[in-house]
Amino acid sequence: MKDIFYNQSQKVDIHNRNLPHWQQKEKMHFVTFRTYDSIPEEKLNKLKEKQLEFISRYSEPYTVEQEREYRHLFFEKIDEWMDNCYGECLLKSEQYSSVIKNALEYYDNDKYKLDHWVVMPNHVHVLLLLVNDSELSEILHGWKSFTANQINKKTGNKGQFWQHESFDHIVRDEFFLDKYRDYIVQNKSKCKMPDLLLSENKVF
């Protein structure tokens, strides 16, 4: 099987905003992007302080223990807040969630191969394998820009729809790939959406 996991000897593309984003071409990545109103600002600011403290102590690639600590400190807390469905939660409506589905699938098998993914009321989780020398940052920008424009047209709203920053990780190995897959599927039990958009495809 082709090496689709993090390779420490391969070049890492680092993009910085508030947090560093490590990306490698031709590798599996787990990404989460969320609506601008999905987490109250005061909660997010406190979390960012903890994230910056964590980053000052460790640098990627994290050890298994450090990655578990990161997941516990940040993913679990963010998930808890997002699952409380703050904000408008427009994506619980099929007319809006289908826009996300169409965008994800548009370049499937061209710029990337979709693995598991799920559309929740105010956020999206995706596992994808980059292919054909594509850039994750460009893919995320395309998804978010297109879907924001389409949804704003439907609602008549203007301005920001998604948070500018996404959460992303290079998948370390098969163990973590299975963890991310299970995590995405588990969203089904946390969501009351009758028409939850969930894909359990596997790229290998």
C-alpha positions in Angstrom: 0.0 0.0 0.0 1.3 3.5 -0.8 2.5 5.4 2.1 -0.4 7.8 2.9 0.6 8.7 6.4 2.8 11.3 7.9 6.4 11.0 6.7 9.1 12.8 8.8 11.6 12.7 5.9 9.1 14.4 3.5 8.7 18.2 3.2 6.0 19.7 5.4 4.1 22.8 4.2 3.5 25.0 7.2 0.8 27.7 7.0 0.3 30.0 10.0 -2.7 32.1 11.1 -3.5 32.0 14.8 -2.2 28.4 14.8 0.3 26.5 12.6 -1.2 24.1 10.0 1.1 21.3 8.9 0.3 19.7 5.5 2.0 17.1 3.4 1.2 16.3 -0.2 -0.2 12.9 -1.1 -1.1 12.2 2.6 -4.3 11.6 4.6 -5.6 14.6 6.5 -8.4 15.1 9.0 -10.0 18.5 8.9 -12.8 20.3 10.7 -14.3 23.6 9.6 -17.2 25.3 11.4 -19.6 28.2 11.0 -18.6 31.6 12.3 -21.2 31.4 15.2 -20.6 27.8 16.3 -18.6 28.7 19.4 -19.1 31.8 21.6 -16.2 34.2 21.3 -15.4 34.2 25.0 -15.1 30.4 25.1 -12.9 30.4 21.9 -10.5 33.0 23.3 -9.9 31.0 26.4 -9.3 27.9 24.3 -6.8 29.7 22.1 -4.8 30.7 25.2 -4.5 27.0 26.1 -3.6 26.1 22.5 -0.8 28.6 22.3 0.5 27.3 25.6 0.5 23.8 24.3 2.2 24.9 21.1 4.9 26.7 23.1 5.7 23.4 24.9 5.5 21.0 21.9 6.0 21.1 18.1 4.6 18.9 15.4 4.8 16.1 14.7 3.5 15.3 18.1 4.2 12.0 19.9 1.3 9.7 20.4 1.0 10.9 24.0 1.1 14.5 23.0 -1.5 14.0 20.3 -3.8 12.3 22.8 -3.3 15.3 25.2 -4.1 17.7 22.3 -7.2 15.8 21.5 -8.3 15.8 25.1 -7.6 19.5 25.6 -9.0 20.8 22.4 -11.0 18.5 20.2 -13.2 17.1 23.0 -13.9 20.6 24.3 -14.6 22.1 20.9 -16.8 19.1 20.0 -18.8 19.6 23.2 -19.4 23.2 22.4 -20.2 22.6 18.7 -22.6 19.8 19.6 -24.5 22.1 21.8 -25.5 23.7 18.5 -24.6 27.3 19.2 -25.5 29.8 16.5 -28.1 29.4 13.7 -27.1 25.8 12.9 -28.2 26.2 9.3 -26.6 23.0 8.2 -29.3 20.9 9.9 -31.5 21.8 6.9 -31.0 19.6 3.8 -31.1 22.6 1.5 -27.9 23.9 3.1 -26.2 20.7 4.0 -26.6 19.4 0.4 -24.5 22.4 -0.7 -21.6 21.1 1.4 -22.1 17.6 0.1 -21.9 18.8 -3.5 -18.8 20.9 -2.8 -17.0 18.0 -1.1 -17.8 15.6 -3.9 -17.0 17.9 -6.8 -13.2 17.3 -6.9 -13.3 13.8 -5.4 -10.8 11.5 -7.2 -9.3 14.6 -8.9 -7.7 16.8 -6.2 -8.3 14.4 -3.4 -10.0 11.1 -2.4 -12.7 11.4 0.2 -12.7 8.9 3.0 -15.2 9.4 5.9 -17.0 12.7 6.2 -20.0 14.2 8.0 -22.0 17.4 7.9 -23.2 18.5 11.3 -25.6 21.4 12.1 -22.8 23.9 12.5 -19.6 22.1 11.4 -18.1 19.6 9.0 -15.5 16.8 9.6 -13.6 15.3 6.6 -11.0 12.7 6.2 -9.3 13.0 2.8 -6.3 11.8 0.9 -4.5 14.5 -1.2 -3.7 13.4 -4.7 -2.1 14.9 -7.9 0.1 17.4 -6.0 -2.9 19.3 -4.6 -2.7 21.7 -1.6 -5.0 21.2 1.4 -5.1 25.0 2.1 -6.4 25.6 -1.5 -9.0 22.8 -1.2 -10.3 24.2 2.1 -10.4 27.7 0.7 -12.4 26.5 -2.3 -14.9 24.5 -0.2 -15.5 27.3 2.2 -15.6 30.1 -0.4 -18.0 28.3 -2.7 -20.3 27.0 0.0 -20.5 30.3 1.8 -21.5 32.1 -1.4 -24.1 29.5 -2.2 -25.6 29.4 1.2 -25.7 33.2 1.5 -27.5 33.4 -1.8 -30.2 31.0 -0.4 -30.5 32.8 2.9 -30.2 36.4 1.6 -27.4 37.0 4.2 -24.1 38.7 3.5 -20.7 38.4 5.1 -18.9 35.7 6.9 -20.3 32.2 7.1 -17.3 30.1 8.1 -14.7 30.7 10.8 -11.5 31.7 8.9 -9.4 29.1 10.6 -9.9 25.4 10.3 -8.5 22.5 12.4 -6.4 20.1 10.5 -4.0 17.3 11.1 -1.8 15.0 9.0 -2.9 11.4 9.9 0.0 9.7 11.7 -0.7 6.1 11.0 -3.4 3.5 10.5 -4.3 3.5 14.2 -5.2 7.2 14.1 -6.9 6.8 10.8 -9.3 4.3 12.4 -9.7 6.6 15.4 -10.7 9.5 13.1 -13.1 7.2 11.1 -14.8 6.0 14.3 -15.0 9.6 15.6 -16.8 10.7 12.4 -19.2 7.8 12.6 -19.9 8.5 16.3 -21.3 11.9 15.3 -24.3 10.1 14.1 -25.3 9.2 17.7 -24.8 12.8 18.8 -26.9 14.4 16.2 -30.7 14.7 16.0 -30.7 15.4 12.3 -33.0 12.8 10.6 -31.1 13.3 7.3 -27.6 13.5 8.6 -25.1 13.6 5.7 -22.6 10.9 6.6 -20.2 9.1 4.3 -18.3 6.0 5.4 -16.2 5.5 2.3 -12.7 4.2 2.7 -9.9 5.1 0.3 -8.2 1.7 0.8 
